[in-house]
C-alpha cells in the first residue's frame, strides 16, 4: 500500500471506528462484534506506525493513553464552574420555586440526575477536542486533557465544526468500580471507598494509561457558551449537545411546575438502585437562559439552580456472627454475617467490619441490631449499632489470638491496626498468593480463578506459584467440572503466561508494598530480574517513587532463600524474567526548547524525514500532533507547507522554519 492509499484507508478506518465507538459507548447499540472493532483498530494502529504523519487528533488510537505527565498545568475557566446550593427536603424545593417565581414569574424547570463523579470542562475548536480541565476552585482547574481522551464516550471530533465549551460529569460505572477494587484487593492495595473517589483519583493520574485502564464514562450536562450559538434554553442546549455526538443523560425531564419536579425526585429516589452508575440526587435548573440571567448568582452558586440530595439509604438487620478471613499478606479481617436484608437494590448478607479497633469503638456485638449501608451504594458496611434494641443476649466479639487457618499466633506490627499471621506457610495465605499471581493485573492466567485455585490447592497439586508450571493434563481432568477441553485451555493459559513482561511477574510475586505501578517502574529501570535481585537499597531508592519502606521490603524479599529458590524454579520452567515494554524516556534537558510544547510539522523538511523530526522533538520533551489548534505551541514549516501554516498564522502561533528547528536541536546536542 502506497502513501496515498494508506491516507485514504486511515481516513476510512477513523470514520468507521469513531462511528462504531459512538454506537457502543454512547448509544449502547453496537452494530459490529468486538472482534471486528479490534481488527480495524489494529489495522489503523499499524498504518499510523508506518506513516506517523497520518495520525490525527481525532483518531481513536489517541484514547489508549499517552506518555506520563510531569505535572498538571493550571487552566482558567472562561466561564466559572460554580457549585450548586443544596436542598434536602421537599420544603426546600418549594422555597426555591417560590423565590424564583417571585423574581421572574412563571418558569419551566429541567430535572437531571445528579451523577456522583467529578465535574469537568471540555473545550472544542472547530469541532476538535483541544482541552479538558477539572472544576478546581471553580475559577481555576487542572489540565486533564490526556486523561479525558481515554474516556470512550467523549467525542474527539464533533458532528459539526463548531467551537464550544461544554460541562460534564466524569464518573466510574458500578461494574468498573467493583472490578477495580477486586484488582486492588488482589494486589493488597487500599480499596477505593466509592466510585466518586475512584473516578477523581483516576483522572488525576499523571500517567494517562492508568486512566485508560479504569474504564470511566462521562455525561455532558451543560454548554457554557450556548447563547453565543443562538440557543435560548437549557433543554435546547442538551438536545444540541446530543446531536453533536456527546453522551447526554436520557433520564432528564422538562417540568412545568414544582409538583412535576417533586414527582421526578420521588420517582428516581425509588429507581436509583436500577442505574448502572451512582447518583446522589437530582439537579433542578430554570430552563430559560434569559430568566437565568435575570436571577443571577450569589458569590458561590447560581440562583437559578439547586441540587436535591438523596439521604443515604441505611437499613437495620441482625448480626448473626463474625467471620475472620486471612489475606495473602497475612492480614486478618473480620466480616459481619448478617440476616439477609435489601440495601440499595440488592440483598446483603455480608458486610465489612474493617478491623478489631473499629469493632471495639462501635461496641459491635454478635446478636446486635446493626445499621447497614453501602459505601458508594456498592460496598456493604456496618456503620453502627441500635443499642436500644439490646435484650442482654448479645455477645461481645473477641478477636482470635491465633490464625483460624494455621493456628499460628497473630501479631500486631508496630504502627498498624491490623492483626497478622506471620506464618509464610499458612494455607490461607498460600491460596491467596496463588489467586493474586494468576489475577488479571498480575500474570493474567485465564481460567485460574479463586474456585480453581482452591480446587488445586485442596487436591495437593499446588503449594506455591512454581507448582502451576508443573501441572499436567492428567492431574487436571481428575478435578470436579474439569473436562479435557477445560484442562487443555488452562494449561495453554499457564504456558502463555511464561511470556509476560517482567513487571507482571514482579507484581504477581506479591512483594509487600509493591503494587502494579511500582512493579512497572522497577521493571523499566532494572530491565531484568537478575539486576533487580542484586540491587542495593540505595539503588532501589534512586528509582522515582520507590521510598525507603518499599526498598527495605524488596531487599528483604530477595534475601530470603525461599524467594531465591522460587525464582530459580520459575526460570527453569521458562518464565520470562526480562522487561518487554518500551524503554524509559531519556531525561529532558532543562533548557530544551520543546519541553512541554505541542508541535505540528507541516511541509517537507530537507535535512530529515518527518518521522525523524518527530523523534527528535519527542526526545526533547515535545509532543507532535497532526492538526493545528489553539493548544498548539509551535508549527515547524518546511517546503510546500499548506493549510496548517495558514491556520497557524490566523491563530498567532509561533512558526519556525527548518534552520531554526535545526538550531534548536544542535543547541541541545552541543
PyMOL commands that set and color helices and strands:
alter all, ss='L'
color gray80, all
select helices_A, chain A and resi 3-25+34-50+52-54+60-63+90-104+145-149+174-186+195-203+208-213+227-229+234-244+258-274+289-295+356-362+387-389+427-438+450-458+465-470+473-477+484-497+502-508+516-526+529-534+537-541+548-558+561-572+610-619+643-651+658-669
alter helices_A, ss='H'
color red, helices_A
select strands_A, chain A and resi 74-76+86-87+109-115+118-125+128-134+140-142+164-172+216-223+252-255+279-286+305-309+314-326+331-343+346-352+365-366+369-375+379-385+395-396+410-411+419-421+598-602+623-625+634-637+654-656
alter strands_A, ss='S'
color yellow, strands_A
deselect
rebuild
show_as cartoon
